C-alpha cells in the first residue's frame, strides 16, 4: 500500500478514485476506461506540477520517505558479487553502516553506506541508520583496505546523524567521526559519495568527504536537521519549515554553493515511486564519475580532494 505525504493528498485522492474504478469496471461499462484514462492524465499532471515546485520542507519529507531505496536495494540493483565485511576489529559490529567488496559495472570497488531498514525489526537492527563509533571505525577499516589494494570507494549516505547515545559518546563518537573524515581525505584512490536520502551532520560527512559528491534530486544535506535547528533558534520544532528554507538543505541550493558536484534526477514523484529507475540513474552517474577519476594518480587524487573542500567558503 502506497504511503502518501501530507502535500500529496490531492494526488492520493485521484489515485484512490482510479483504483476504485478499476476494481468496479466491467465489460458492460464501455465508458469506464475513458474515465480512467482521463483521471490518470489528471493525476500525472498534478504529480508533475507538485514535484516541480517542492519547498525545502517538502523535499525533507520526501528524503525521509520510508519507501525510498535503501542501501540493500542499491546493492541488489547495482552491485555484482557483493561480499559484506563486518566489524571494526576493536569493539564490535554496527549494522547502521554496511560495507564490503563488489563490482559496479564490472569495476571492482569498496562500497560503504548507511542502512536505515525498511520494517520495524530491521530498523531496530540497523538503529535507523544512526551509526555508533564502531560503525565509523568499520568504515575506516574498509577504506584502508580499498587504499591498500587500489580500489575506488563509493559511499551511499542516508542518515539523520550519528547516534547520540551515552554509550556511543563513552566509546569516542566524536573521535571516530573525525578519524573517518580524515581517512576519506587521506585516500589515494578515487572516492565518490552519493547523498541518497538524508545527509545529517558529522554522521554524513564522515563517509562523504569525497572527490565527487552526488546528490539525488530530492535528498537533503545539512549540518543539523530542520527540527533541531528550529528548536535552537526558535525554541520550537514547529518552525522546522522555516529552518529548512533558511538552511539551504536542498540539492539545488547545495550545488549552487559548491557543496555538491552533481544532482542526479529522480523519477517523477520521487525515488520512492520508482525505485528501480532511481537506482539505475544513480548507477549511471556513479559509473561516469568513477571513469572521470580513474586516470588520476594517487597524489593527484588527494590534491583534487583537498582543493575541492578548501574551495568551499
RODO-2510 file (C-alpha; in nm, 4 decimals, decimal comma):
residues 313
     n   res          X          Y          Z
     1     x     0,0000     0,0000     0,0000
     2     x     0,1409     0,3371    -0,1050
     3     x     0,2436     0,5854     0,1634
     4     x     0,1418     0,9427     0,0791
     5     x     0,2917     1,2550     0,2306
     6     x     0,0706     1,5377     0,3567
     7     x     0,1182     1,7535     0,0478
     8     x     0,0323     1,4554    -0,1765
     9     x    -0,3276     1,4243    -0,0521
    10     x    -0,4868     1,5548    -0,3761
    11     x    -0,2772     1,3003    -0,5700
    12     x    -0,3783     1,0262    -0,3257
    13     x    -0,7473     1,1063    -0,3740
    14     x    -0,7192     1,0866    -0,7529
    15     x    -0,5219     0,7628    -0,7465
    16     x    -0,7680     0,6109    -0,4977
    17     x    -1,0521     0,7019    -0,7330
    18     x    -0,8669     0,5414    -1,0245
    19     x    -0,8096     0,2221    -0,8230
    20     x    -1,1762     0,2160    -0,7244
    21     x    -1,2878     0,2483    -1,0862
    22     x    -1,0531    -0,0313    -1,1941
    23     x    -1,1916    -0,2605    -0,9242
    24     x    -1,5532    -0,1960    -1,0251
    25     x    -1,5034    -0,1824    -1,4029
    26     x    -1,6862    -0,4382    -1,6157
    27     x    -1,7390    -0,5112    -1,9826
    28     x    -2,0877    -0,3619    -1,9605
    29     x    -1,9440    -0,0164    -1,8910
    30     x    -1,7628     0,0883    -2,2114
    31     x    -1,7038     0,4458    -2,0915
    32     x    -1,5173     0,3468    -1,7761
    33     x    -1,1784     0,3121    -1,9496
    34     x    -1,2096     0,6597    -2,0937
    35     x    -1,2842     0,7977    -1,7469
    36     x    -0,9861     0,6111    -1,6005
    37     x    -0,7591     0,7471    -1,8742
    38     x    -0,8825     1,0994    -1,8074
    39     x    -0,8188     1,0672    -1,4338
    40     x    -0,4730     0,9143    -1,4914
    41     x    -0,3754     1,2051    -1,7129
    42     x    -0,5010     1,4473    -1,4499
    43     x    -0,3158     1,2634    -1,1701
    44     x     0,0049     1,2569    -1,3745
    45     x    -0,0108     1,6289    -1,4404
    46     x    -0,0830     1,7011    -1,0750
    47     x     0,2136     1,4836    -0,9727
    48     x     0,4492     1,6609    -1,2139
    49     x     0,3284     2,0059    -1,1088
    50     x     0,3558     1,9233    -0,7377
    51     x     0,7104     1,7871    -0,7595
    52     x     0,8272     2,0691    -0,9832
    53     x     0,7771     2,3233    -0,7031
    54     x     0,8509     2,1425    -0,3771
    55     x     0,9532     2,3611    -0,0837
    56     x     1,2681     2,2696     0,1149
    57     x     1,0497     2,1256     0,3909
    58     x     0,8550     1,9133     0,1446
    59     x     1,1843     1,7881    -0,0004
    60     x     1,2858     1,6967     0,3548
    61     x     0,9730     1,4866     0,3838
    62     x     1,0443     1,3180     0,0502
    63     x     1,4059     1,2480     0,1529
    64     x     1,2725     1,0663     0,4612
    65     x     1,0032     0,8701     0,2766
    66     x     1,0052     0,5110     0,4080
    67     x     0,9735     0,3683     0,0568
    68     x     1,2868     0,5342    -0,0846
    69     x     1,5511     0,2809    -0,1904
    70     x     1,7858     0,1783     0,0896
    71     x     2,1457     0,0581     0,0831
    72     x     2,0413    -0,3039     0,0341
    73     x     1,8290    -0,2042    -0,2666
    74     x     2,1235    -0,0276    -0,4299
    75     x     2,3383    -0,3347    -0,3699
    76     x     2,0754    -0,5610    -0,5252
    77     x     2,0254    -0,3301    -0,8232
    78     x     2,3814    -0,2197    -0,8985
    79     x     2,6467    -0,4360    -0,7341
    80     x     2,7649    -0,7751    -0,8541
    81     x     2,9473    -1,0263    -0,6326
    82     x     2,8945    -0,8173    -0,3192
    83     x     3,0885    -0,9533    -0,0203
    84     x     2,9956    -0,7761     0,3049
    85     x     3,2692    -0,7190     0,5631
    86     x     3,1708    -0,6761     0,9272
    87     x     3,3233    -0,5488     1,2491
    88     x     3,5690    -0,2768     1,3424
    89     x     3,8312    -0,5155     1,4936
    90     x     3,8165    -0,3098     1,8125
    91     x     3,4719    -0,3335     1,9768
    92     x     3,2105    -0,4990     1,7585
    93     x     2,9752    -0,4817     1,4634
    94     x     2,7463    -0,1870     1,3877
    95     x     2,4810    -0,2590     1,1265
    96     x     2,3910     0,1090     1,0821
    97     x     2,6850     0,1215     0,8396
    98     x     2,7184    -0,1641     0,5917
    99     x     3,0121    -0,2168     0,3587
   100     x     3,2065    -0,4619     0,1528
   101     x     3,3636    -0,5515    -0,1798
   102     x     3,1799    -0,5757    -0,5097
   103     x     3,1665    -0,4795    -0,8752
   104     x     2,9884    -0,1765    -1,0185
   105     x     2,9581    -0,2004    -1,3952
   106     x     3,2417    -0,4538    -1,3980
   107     x     3,4715    -0,2283    -1,1911
   108     x     3,5906    -0,3594    -0,8540
   109     x     3,5013    -0,1185    -0,5741
   110     x     3,4628    -0,0908    -0,1988
   111     x     3,1061     0,0123    -0,1145
   112     x     3,0112     0,1692     0,2197
   113     x     2,6793     0,3164     0,3251
   114     x     2,4125     0,3756     0,5852
   115     x     2,1238     0,1304     0,6121
   116     x     1,8071     0,2514     0,7855
   117     x     1,6000    -0,0647     0,7488
   118     x     1,2531    -0,0937     0,5987
   119     x     1,0405    -0,2537     0,8713
   120     x     1,0319    -0,2418     1,2500
   121     x     1,2721    -0,5306     1,3064
   122     x     1,5303    -0,4150     1,0515
   123     x     1,5086    -0,0519     1,1618
   124     x     1,5893    -0,1549     1,5160
   125     x     1,8713    -0,3820     1,3970
   126     x     2,0231    -0,1033     1,1857
   127     x     1,9470     0,1609     1,4517
   128     x     1,7618     0,3711     1,1913
   129     x     2,0910     0,4348     1,0097
   130     x     2,2431     0,6204     1,3071
   131     x     2,5922     0,4790     1,3454
   132     x     2,7911     0,4279     1,6647
   133     x     3,1712     0,4675     1,6841
   134     x     3,2271     0,1075     1,5757
   135     x     3,0349     0,1808     1,2556
   136     x     3,2724     0,4612     1,1624
   137     x     3,5746     0,2542     1,2636
   138     x     3,4476    -0,0206     1,0345
   139     x     3,4217     0,2371     0,7552
   140     x     3,7828     0,3387     0,8246
   141     x     3,8913    -0,0260     0,8056
   142     x     3,7169    -0,0701     0,4705
   143     x     3,8695     0,2494     0,3319
   144     x     4,2136     0,1288     0,4395
   145     x     4,1525    -0,1972     0,2530
   146     x     4,0489    -0,0002    -0,0559
   147     x     4,3625     0,2141    -0,0361
   148     x     4,5879    -0,0873     0,0113
   149     x     4,4520    -0,2706    -0,2918
   150     x     4,3923     0,0317    -0,5158
   151     x     4,0132     0,0047    -0,5235
   152     x     3,7895     0,3123    -0,5649
   153     x     3,5478     0,3836    -0,2811
   154     x     3,1763     0,4527    -0,3288
   155     x     2,9637     0,5631    -0,0340
   156     x     2,5857     0,5958    -0,0043
   157     x     2,4787     0,8425     0,2632
   158     x     2,1383     0,8195     0,4298
   159     x     2,1337     0,9113     0,7968
   160     x     1,9711     1,1644     1,0250
   161     x     2,3073     1,1788     1,2031
   162     x     2,5415     0,9744     1,4190
   163     x     2,3851     0,8026     1,7198
   164     x     2,3907     1,0477     2,0158
   165     x     2,3580     0,7931     2,2981
   166     x     2,5695     0,7966     2,6137
   167     x     2,7426     0,4672     2,5321
   168     x     2,8399     0,5950     2,1880
   169     x     2,9913     0,9037     2,3467
   170     x     3,1756     0,6876     2,6004
   171     x     3,3300     0,4873     2,3154
   172     x     3,4551     0,8009     2,1378
   173     x     3,1860     0,9023     1,8905
   174     x     3,3384     1,2399     1,8012
   175     x     3,6867     1,0921     1,7620
   176     x     3,5568     0,8119     1,5381
   177     x     3,3734     1,0592     1,3135
   178     x     3,6803     1,2828     1,2912
   179     x     3,9101     0,9929     1,2038
   180     x     3,6666     0,8609     0,9428
   181     x     3,6542     1,2054     0,7807
   182     x     4,0342     1,2194     0,7964
   183     x     4,0589     0,8785     0,6285
   184     x     3,8323     0,9959     0,3439
   185     x     4,0621     1,2924     0,2832
   186     x     4,3782     1,0808     0,3016
   187     x     4,2722     0,8187     0,0466
   188     x     4,4992     0,7782    -0,2536
   189     x     4,2194     0,6152    -0,4529
   190     x     3,9167     0,7897    -0,6068
   191     x     3,6153     0,8313    -0,3817
   192     x     3,2614     0,9148    -0,4900
   193     x     2,9846     0,9797    -0,2361
   194     x     2,6118     0,9982    -0,3048
   195     x     2,3517     1,1510    -0,0725
   196     x     2,0554     0,9222    -0,1408
   197     x     1,8188     1,0338     0,1367
   198     x     1,9150     1,2341     0,4431
   199     x     2,2689     1,3603     0,4895
   200     x     2,2770     1,4681     0,8506
   201     x     2,5646     1,6374     1,0338
   202     x     2,9004     1,4728     1,1031
   203     x     2,7362     1,1343     1,0705
   204     x     2,7098     1,2029     0,6982
   205     x     3,0346     1,3893     0,6244
   206     x     3,2308     1,1089     0,7949
   207     x     3,1818     0,8967     0,4830
   208     x     3,1182     1,1772     0,2331
   209     x     3,4435     1,3779     0,2190
   210     x     3,4918     1,2530    -0,1366
   211     x     3,6417     1,3657    -0,4671
   212     x     3,2913     1,3905    -0,6079
   213     x     2,9741     1,4342    -0,4047
   214     x     2,6500     1,3450    -0,5817
   215     x     2,3034     1,4107    -0,4512
   216     x     1,9694     1,2679    -0,5542
   217     x     1,7284     1,5399    -0,6621
   218     x     1,5007     1,5189    -0,3573
   219     x     1,7635     1,4402    -0,0931
   220     x     1,8761     1,6819     0,1789
   221     x     2,2206     1,7521     0,3266
   222     x     2,2770     1,9716     0,6303
   223     x     2,4730     2,0243     0,9489
   224     x     2,1616     1,9668     1,1610
   225     x     1,8032     1,8612     1,0991
   226     x     1,5488     2,1377     1,0326
   227     x     1,3701     2,0389     1,3545
   228     x     1,6935     2,0610     1,5531
   229     x     1,7772     2,3993     1,4053
   230     x     1,4267     2,5296     1,4799
   231     x     1,4490     2,4051     1,8377
   232     x     1,7719     2,6005     1,8864
   233     x     1,6692     2,9232     1,7116
   234     x     1,3002     2,9448     1,7973
   235     x     1,2705     2,7005     2,0882
   236     x     1,0126     2,5006     1,8948
   237     x     1,0286     2,2323     1,6274
   238     x     0,7129     2,3759     1,4722
   239     x     0,9357     2,6227     1,2854
   240     x     1,1096     2,3360     1,1004
   241     x     0,9771     2,4522     0,7626
   242     x     1,1258     2,7992     0,8157
   243     x     1,4552     2,6427     0,9245
   244     x     1,4684     2,4194     0,6152
   245     x     1,4199     2,7250     0,3945
   246     x     1,6963     2,9205     0,5681
   247     x     1,9463     2,6326     0,5904
   248     x     1,9682     2,5670     0,2138
   249     x     1,9349     2,1900     0,2548
   250     x     1,8227     2,1009    -0,0983
   251     x     2,0318     1,9651    -0,3835
   252     x     1,9775     2,2785    -0,5921
   253     x     2,0922     2,5105    -0,3145
   254     x     2,3958     2,2992    -0,2305
   255     x     2,5032     2,2691    -0,5929
   256     x     2,4959     2,6483    -0,6208
   257     x     2,7075     2,6734    -0,3052
   258     x     2,9601     2,4231    -0,4388
   259     x     2,8971     2,1705    -0,1614
   260     x     2,7785     1,9011    -0,4039
   261     x     2,9103     1,8438    -0,7537
   262     x     2,6217     1,6782    -0,9339
   263     x     2,2466     1,6402    -0,8940
   264     x     2,1093     1,3021    -1,0022
   265     x     1,7482     1,3314    -1,1261
   266     x     1,4781     1,1183    -0,9673
   267     x     1,1699     0,9689    -1,1351
   268     x     0,8672     1,1978    -1,1371
   269     x     0,7150     1,1749    -0,7917
   270     x     1,0429     1,0835    -0,6222
   271     x     1,2614     0,7764    -0,5895
   272     x     1,0002     0,6075    -0,3709
   273     x     0,7617     0,5831    -0,6677
   274     x     1,0031     0,4015    -0,8963
   275     x     1,2944     0,2662    -0,7003
   276     x     1,4351     0,0603    -0,9876
   277     x     1,4622     0,3640    -1,2157
   278     x     1,6155     0,5780    -0,9389
   279     x     1,8752     0,3097    -0,8664
   280     x     1,9618     0,2760    -1,2355
   281     x     2,0014     0,6523    -1,2777
   282     x     2,2369     0,6719    -0,9801
   283     x     2,4346     0,3760    -1,1143
   284     x     2,4957     0,5576    -1,4433
   285     x     2,6095     0,8724    -1,2602
   286     x     2,8442     0,6791    -1,0310
   287     x     2,9989     0,4990    -1,3272
   288     x     3,0595     0,8248    -1,5122
   289     x     3,2246     0,9865    -1,2114
   290     x     3,4495     0,6866    -1,1480
   291     x     3,5503     0,6833    -1,5162
   292     x     3,6474     1,0509    -1,4950
   293     x     3,8592     0,9951    -1,1823
   294     x     4,0229     0,6681    -1,2909
   295     x     4,3207     0,8254    -1,4806
   296     x     4,4357     1,0283    -1,1783
   297     x     4,7497     0,9241    -0,9885
   298     x     4,7406     0,8900    -0,6097
   299     x     4,8862     1,2338    -0,5373
   300     x     4,6535     1,3963    -0,7899
   301     x     4,3516     1,2254    -0,6305
   302     x     4,4450     1,3631    -0,2880
   303     x     4,5244     1,7084    -0,4246
   304     x     4,1930     1,7312    -0,6114
   305     x     4,0016     1,6308    -0,2999
   306     x     4,1904     1,8818    -0,0871
   307     x     4,1290     2,1646    -0,3357
   308     x     3,7605     2,0785    -0,3558
   309     x     3,6992     2,1168     0,0166
   310     x     3,9281     2,4176     0,0639
   311     x     3,7314     2,5938    -0,2086
   312     x     3,4068     2,5697    -0,0120
   313     x     3,3708     2,9079     0,1544
***
